[in-house]
Amino acid sequence: MTGDPVPGPGRSHGDVPRPGRTRSDAPGRVAADPADAAEVERLLGRRPQGDYEVVVRHADGSPLVIRNAPLLDDGTPMPTRYWLVGEPERTWVSRLESAGGVDRAEAEVDADELAGAHARYAEEREAALPADHAGPRPFGGVAGTRQGVKCLHAHYAWFLAGGDDPVGRWVDERVGPEAPPPNAPPPEAAPGRAGEPDDDDERR
């Protein structure tokens, strides 16, 4: 299953899935179908506690990213709109985080671009709330934080789903089968490579 879907509102034509991935831009709150639900539960090791839909898939159709409803089944606010569930992507990002990727991303990504991403994420999630909702609402931006970087998985999931996320782009450049080890030094710091371009390498 392949394709280059047309980006939805607020999304860049440059932020399309890699070959072999497909993305759904269908809006709204949609419960997962039984086959997807079984696979997502297997990947996570538990059943998600709210409605969700698979919005990015691998070439074989298996779930890669899910989009959560802004409220759980019991009405609890759900701040993280997009979850990275697929493998090996989840493992790649975990390795990057373990090597200090959260701090590195926050230091290297433009702070104003990151703030804008948090605002866009919050706006999309807010728009998905029921019009008559009067209870507690999700807060914060990506992964529920109001500033900085909290979870690379959440940023990368939104990026793969078409979000204009500078941290997601940063992650995308540093994961994959061809990426160097996540704790590898930048090329300019490696012996004999000074001046070369830098191509460095929870879900709950």
N, C-alpha and C positions, 0 to 999 in steps of 0.2 A: 504494500500500500504506500504510494508516494504521492507527492503533489506540492505545489506552492500556493497555499491559500491566500486570498486577498486579505490584507490586514484590515482589522476592524477599526472603529473610531479610536483615535489617539495612539495608533500604532504605526510604526515606520515600515516602509517597504523593505528596508534593509534588515529588519528583525524577523526573518522567516526561518522555519525549521531547517536543520541540515538535511541533505538528501536522505531519504529513507524514513523521515518522520512526517506525520500529518497533523494538522491542527484544526480544531473546530472553533469557529467564532460565534456560534449560536449563543445569544444572550439568555438571561433568565435563570430561574431555579428549576433544575431538572434532576430527578432522582436517577441514579445509575441503573442500567439494566442488569438483570441477574448474573449474566456472564461476567460483566465488568465488576460487579460487586464481589463476586467470588474471587476474582484475580486480585483486586485491590486489597481485600482482606488477607489474602495469602501473602502479598508483598509487605504489608504493614504488620502482619501478625495479630491483627485485631480488626474489628469492624468500626469504621468511622461513626461518630456519634451524631452526624447530621447528614442532610442531603448533599450530594455532590454529583458532578458529571466529569467524564473523561474528556479533556480538551486537547491533549497532545498524545499521539500514539507512536509506537515504533513501527517499522515497516511490516512486521508480522501482525499488527493490530493490537498488540498488548499495551496496556496503559503506561504512560510515561508521566503525565501531569494531570492532576485533577483540580477542578475548581469547586471550592466549598461554598455552600450557602452561608450568608453572614450570621445566621443563628443556628445553634445546635437544636436537636429535637426537643430539648427541654427549655428552649428559649435563651440559653446562655450565649452571650456574644462570641462570635468566632472571628478573631482578628486576622488570621492567616487565610487569605482568599485562595492562594494557589499552593499546592503541595507537590513536591517531587516524589513520585512513588516508584518509578521504573529503575531497573538495573540494566547496565552497570553504572548509570549516571549517578545514582544516589551514593554508591561507594566512591566514585571519583570525587564527588564534592566533599564527602566526609574526610577523605584523605587530605584534600586541600585545606579544609578547616583545621584538621589536626596539625598541619604544618604552619599554623599561624595565619591562614588565609583571611580570617575575619579582620584582624588588625591591619593586614597588608592592603586589603581592599579599601578599608576606610581611609587609609593614608594616601592611597594612589588615585582614588576616584574623586572627581571634582565635587566639593561639598554642596555647591548650589545645584548641580545636576541631581545629586542624591536627594536633596530636599524636595526638588520638584517631583522626583519619582515617588517619594513617600506621599506627597499630596495627591498625585494622580491615582495611586493605589487606593488611598482612603476614599477618594471621590467615587471610584468605581464600586467599591464595596458598599458605600452608603447608598448608592443608587439602586442596589439590589435588595435593600430592605423592603419589607411590605410597606405600602403607603400608610397603612393605619397602625404601624408599630409604635407603641408608646412606652416600651420597656427599655432596659439597658441596651446600649448600642456598642458595637465594636469600636475600638479606639486605635490610634497610631497609624503608621503606614505599613510598610512591608514587614511581615512577621510581628506586627503589633508594636513596633518601636517608633518613637516620634523623631528620632534623629540617629545618625550613625548607621552602623551595620550590626545586625544581630544574628542573622542566619543566612548563610550562603545558599542553602537549599531553597529557601523561600524566594530569594532574589532570582536564582537561576530558573526556578519553576515559572515565575511570571515572565521572564525573558523568553523562555521557550514557547509560552502561550501567546506571545506577541507583544508583551509589555515593553515600553520604552524605559528600560532599567539599566543604568550604567554599571551597576555591580553585576547584574546578570551577564552583560557583555564581557566584563572583566573575567568572570568565571569561565565563560564559554571559550575564551582564548587560552585557558590554562587547564582544561580537562579534555579527556579523550584518549583513545589508544595511542595516538602519536605524541601526546604531551610529555614533556620531561617530568621527572619526579617533582612533586609539589614543593619540596624543600630545596630544590636546586637553586643555586645563586643566579642572579640576573646575568645575562651574557657578558655585560661590560665588566662584571666583577670576576669572571672566570679567566684564568691564564690564557693569554694569546688571543682573546676575543674582544678586546677593548674597542669600543666604538660601534659594535654591531647592534642591530635593533634588538630590543628586549622582547623575547618570545617565551618568557618564563611560564614556567609552570608555577532533620530530625523530625528530623521529623520526629515528631512526637509519637 
